[in-house]
Amino acid sequence: MTTPTFTPRVFSGIQPSGGLTLGNYLGAIKRFVSMQDEAFETIYCMVDLHAITVWQDPADLRRNTRELAAGFIASGISPEKSILINQSQVPEHAQLAWIFNCVARMGWMKRMTQFKDKAGKNAEAASLGLFGYPALMAADILIYHATHVPVGEDQKQHLELTRDIAAKFNHDYGVDFFPLTEPVIEGAATRVMSLRDGSKKMSKSDPSDASRINMTDDADTIAKKIRKAKTDPDALPSEAEGLADRPEARNLVNIYAALNDQSVAEVLRDVGGQQFGAFKPLLAELAVSKLSPISSEMARLMADPSEIDQILKRGARQARDITAPILEKTYEIVGMVR
Ligand code: TYM
């Protein structure tokens, strides 16, 4: 069989399980925005079905889904250039996930570090959905035959599993139907760390609000969190190697570089030799200037969620033009009578 060529297509998703953080913005959304101007079809998704693998209050889930959509749009994702959807309005994601539940192996799923982290010590009490989560994620991507998936570093293992599922499906059925998707993990901030502890990822689930910058934080809050961010007593180095054993310093420089579309080397050329007392106000000013316009646009969009609901409805219709034929063909390959 000849290897099919797949349309260059980008898919990525974010869970509406709380507010957006600077980690989500720099690790994911900023990349989503730039990829819509490259030679790709782009589809971006609020993964509401993933969110309920851990219990969500229904009113919060509804609000968080709309707020996440507002965050996407306010950050520069254009509903004219990209398909914007919430997962549950495109049922083919869940339908393909069932088939992938039957392709993925228990042993593969047991190795997933995100499940181990999220389930914690009491894995017996975790939902079955949390365990099967990566099969749904593979379905999100492969129901579009997506070729590229921009994500932060923490999603790498899930993308390797996605490739394993695609390869096993193709092998088991003797087809070349699903592409082996490329992860796109690029830029200065693929792993933004907590402001309180440079060894922990910045996360919406950290109990300390001071550990993260939320996209809805106001200017004073952003400045205060940066002022209080953990650092070390030394001045900033002039070259990137000087950050190797300084996780907190490295994190702040990475954040600066990513916000300002610079490399770490370029940033250090300008600020090398400075103490944190001088660098932190620069970083705070930069963060406020980049994030404030986004949070005010989010607030404007949230004032009338009907506009967001319309965008998501239209996105679902466009998405299903792609997903319905791919699901149909999958069923045919598997042997379902149609
Ligand atoms: P989620 O919702 O945890 O995070 C969304 C995106 O933000 C990135 N990210 C970070 N990047 C850098 N530094 C951080 N501190 C940081 N925190 C989060 C994540 O890497 C991710 O790109 N399983 C996914 C959602 C998902 C998905 C998909 C992604 C479901 N289906 C299909 C891609 C394709 C998740 O929980 O992301």
Residues whose N, C-alpha, C, O or C-beta is under 5 A from the ligand:
A	BS01	TYM	F11 S12 G13 I14 Q15 G23 N24 G27 A28 V47 H50 M137 D140 V149 P150 V151 G152 E153 D154 Q155 A189 T190 R191 V192 M193 K201 M202
